[in-house]
Amino acid sequence: MSARGRHRAVVVGAGLAGTAACLDLAARGWDVTLLESRSRLGGRAYSFSRDGLEVDTGQHVVLRCYEEYLGLLGRMGVTSLVGFQDRMDIPVLRPGARPARLRRTRTGPAPLHLLPTLAGYSVLTPTERAGAVRAMLALRRLDPDDPATDRQSLGGWLRAHGQGARVREALWGLVVVPALNIDVEAASLALAARVFRTGLLERATAGDIGVPEAPLSALHDEAARRSLARAGVRVRTRERVSAVEVTEEGCTVRTADGETAADAVVTAVPHDQAARLLPVQVAPRKEEWATLGSSAIVNVHLRYDRPVTDLPFGATVGSPVQWFFDRTRTGGADDPAGGQYLVVSLSAADDVLDEPAERLVDVHRRAMADLFPRAAGARLVDGFVTREPRATFRQCAGSAARRPPAATASPHVALAGAWTATGWPDTLEGAVRSGLAATRVIGSPTTHRTERSVMVR
Ligand SMILES: Cc1cc2nc3c(=O)[nH]c(=O)nc-3n(C[C@H](O)[C@H](O)[C@H](O)COP(=O)(O)OP(=O)(O)OC[C@H]3O[C@@H](n4cnc5c(N)ncnc54)[C@H](O)[C@@H]3O)c2cc1C
């Protein structure tokens, strides 16, 4: 019980999972404290300033089906900071070829809306497009929650469904590599089925793409702080939790500065940290979490002296540039000099993680010149690289069985984090869902007390 006479909950980790958990626990009547090791909130989805630019550590994309994430932005009053397309429309560029696009029709129910989308996708031959439609309809019949689906790799399944190397790269890879941060061959079939079903096959508007129109920290740090303060959540940054001790009565959360007693704890930290913090009695299978591993994302930032493309973003085929985004306005680079700030986003990037920055900048500067004639004549004013070695867990076949549910062996402790068993990929949406799932496990102070006494007896 806190000095305020209320039951105390501590949330460890101020990423999207932790922020969502805090706001929900506060709404349920808990007295909430948030402990975060860094000086800022937002976890992996943050931005920083560099030479007058606001730089997202990695470009983030939001889909209209991110209902819980958009709900959280709504609660924080910043939904308007994500700009959505009026319909899914992905320009697909190839060096030396006419641009193609994956664009849904304005009308028509799912999944029929995909027929004209694929029919107009000129990167594939008519036979390949027909085969892709058949495979998508077969994918729609898969159950993403079936463990047998997760044991299969997407690559194997696609080959068994007649999808050749070109279609795997130019269609499936275009979506799966950024969505799951892993190559098509190794990706979990269950998570791929989740992405295609929820994002493309069940609701026509679900796959419309949104891009933050403010630096990520404006949403996930500044707006989050305001919301948490309004909800009465105590936020303590630069507080690294070293252990969570659990008894039948409650928990003690240890930091370098001392300890905090709590009736309930939500850990909303990456899997290696959660395994380190929690005792084995609370998380008997924690050894397994390390096998979820990690997968990198690298962004190459290119600042030109003049505009080189009018596209807000796009994907590529046959180029090292996977996806690119125009960040001129969001990054604060829309100066009178009229330059353009583009970001190349490379997912499943473990193989380029250790490449020197100069080389990555040079490779992608040349690749952009192959895609955009105007880039060939433009001067690169600045080029730099951001790297997130542990951007997501490795979302490969068989990973679902190793993702733990929110509930632990203790009624006082719940797990959150986009790596837990949300059924969703490691995304902003998965993170928020995990935070909400954890608070459902903890419940309200009254139900928590009742259930705890039943378990203790
Ligand atoms: C470069 C990049 C690009 C991405 N692109 C997309 C995208 O386009 N769309 C999308 O939906 N998702 C994307 N993601 C994934 C998305 O960012 C994550 O899934 C999400 O942010 C994870 O949130 P989380 O709260 O689960 O974990 P985290 O954000 O990792 O938060 C955990 C927090 O816990 C803190 N912490 C750790 N240990 C301790 C400790 N001992 N004590 C106290 N605090 C601790 C950390 O400092 C951190 O703030 C991307 C990720 C990256 C890195």
The ligand as a MOL file (V3000), in Angstrom:
LIG
                    3D

  0  0  0     0  0            999 V3000
M  V30 BEGIN CTAB
M  V30 COUNTS 53 58 0 0 0
M  V30 BEGIN ATOM
M  V30 1 C 15.0310 0.5460 -36.2580 0
M  V30 2 C 13.6860 -0.0090 -35.9200 0
M  V30 3 C 12.6500 0.0690 -36.8350 0
M  V30 4 C 11.3950 -0.4440 -36.5130 0
M  V30 5 N 10.3710 -0.3030 -37.3990 0
M  V30 6 C 9.1250 -0.6230 -37.0140 0
M  V30 7 C 8.0110 -0.3000 -37.8290 0
M  V30 8 O 8.1650 0.2400 -38.9250 0
M  V30 9 N 6.7540 -0.5960 -37.3750 0
M  V30 10 C 6.5620 -1.2040 -36.1760 0
M  V30 11 O 5.4020 -1.4140 -35.8030 0
M  V30 12 N 7.6100 -1.5460 -35.3780 0
M  V30 13 C 8.8700 -1.2620 -35.7650 0
M  V30 14 N 9.9270 -1.5580 -34.9520 0
M  V30 15 C 9.6940 -2.3520 -33.7330 0
M  V30 16 C 9.1680 -1.5110 -32.5620 0
M  V30 17 O 9.9720 -0.3630 -32.3800 0
M  V30 18 C 9.2250 -2.3820 -31.3030 0
M  V30 19 O 8.4860 -3.5500 -31.4990 0
M  V30 20 C 8.6550 -1.6790 -30.0820 0
M  V30 21 O 9.1280 -0.3650 -29.9620 0
M  V30 22 C 9.0240 -2.5000 -28.8430 0
M  V30 23 O 8.5030 -1.8720 -27.6810 0
M  V30 24 P 8.6790 -2.5480 -26.2530 0
M  V30 25 O 8.0490 -1.6240 -25.3000 0
M  V30 26 O 8.2180 -3.9450 -26.2860 0
M  V30 27 O 10.2640 -2.6500 -25.9870 0
M  V30 28 P 11.3940 -1.5210 -25.9410 0
M  V30 29 O 11.0600 -0.4230 -26.8620 0
M  V30 30 O 12.6890 -2.2380 -26.1320 0
M  V30 31 O 11.3290 -0.9450 -24.4600 0
M  V30 32 C 11.9790 -1.5420 -23.3620 0
M  V30 33 C 12.4230 -0.4390 -22.4020 0
M  V30 34 O 12.9480 -1.0680 -21.2290 0
M  V30 35 C 14.0800 -0.3300 -20.7950 0
M  V30 36 N 14.8800 -1.2310 -19.9580 0
M  V30 37 C 15.5720 -2.3260 -20.3580 0
M  V30 38 N 16.1520 -2.9020 -19.2850 0
M  V30 39 C 15.8160 -2.1640 -18.1920 0
M  V30 40 C 16.1030 -2.2750 -16.8050 0
M  V30 41 N 16.8620 -3.2640 -16.3070 0
M  V30 42 N 15.5900 -1.3480 -15.9610 0
M  V30 43 C 14.8100 -0.3190 -16.4280 0
M  V30 44 N 14.5090 -0.1820 -17.7530 0
M  V30 45 C 15.0100 -1.1000 -18.6090 0
M  V30 46 C 14.7410 0.0760 -22.1130 0
M  V30 47 O 15.6430 1.1640 -21.9210 0
M  V30 48 C 13.5340 0.4330 -22.9670 0
M  V30 49 O 13.1800 1.7950 -22.8200 0
M  V30 50 C 11.2000 -1.0940 -35.2690 0
M  V30 51 C 12.2450 -1.1790 -34.3540 0
M  V30 52 C 13.4700 -0.6390 -34.6620 0
M  V30 53 C 14.5760 -0.7190 -33.6450 0
M  V30 END ATOM
M  V30 BEGIN BOND
M  V30 1 1 1 2
M  V30 2 1 2 3
M  V30 3 2 2 52
M  V30 4 2 3 4
M  V30 5 1 4 5
M  V30 6 1 4 50
M  V30 7 2 5 6
M  V30 8 1 6 7
M  V30 9 1 6 13
M  V30 10 2 7 8
M  V30 11 1 7 9
M  V30 12 1 9 10
M  V30 13 2 10 11
M  V30 14 1 10 12
M  V30 15 2 12 13
M  V30 16 1 13 14
M  V30 17 1 14 15
M  V30 18 1 14 50
M  V30 19 1 15 16
M  V30 20 1 16 17
M  V30 21 1 16 18
M  V30 22 1 18 19
M  V30 23 1 18 20
M  V30 24 1 20 21
M  V30 25 1 20 22
M  V30 26 1 22 23
M  V30 27 1 23 24
M  V30 28 2 24 25
M  V30 29 1 24 26
M  V30 30 1 24 27
M  V30 31 1 27 28
M  V30 32 2 28 29
M  V30 33 1 28 30
M  V30 34 1 28 31
M  V30 35 1 31 32
M  V30 36 1 32 33
M  V30 37 1 33 34
M  V30 38 1 33 48
M  V30 39 1 34 35
M  V30 40 1 35 36
M  V30 41 1 35 46
M  V30 42 1 36 37
M  V30 43 1 36 45
M  V30 44 2 37 38
M  V30 45 1 38 39
M  V30 46 1 39 40
M  V30 47 2 39 45
M  V30 48 1 40 41
M  V30 49 2 40 42
M  V30 50 1 42 43
M  V30 51 2 43 44
M  V30 52 1 44 45
M  V30 53 1 46 47
M  V30 54 1 46 48
M  V30 55 1 48 49
M  V30 56 2 50 51
M  V30 57 1 51 52
M  V30 58 1 52 53
M  V30 END BOND
M  V30 END CTAB
M  END
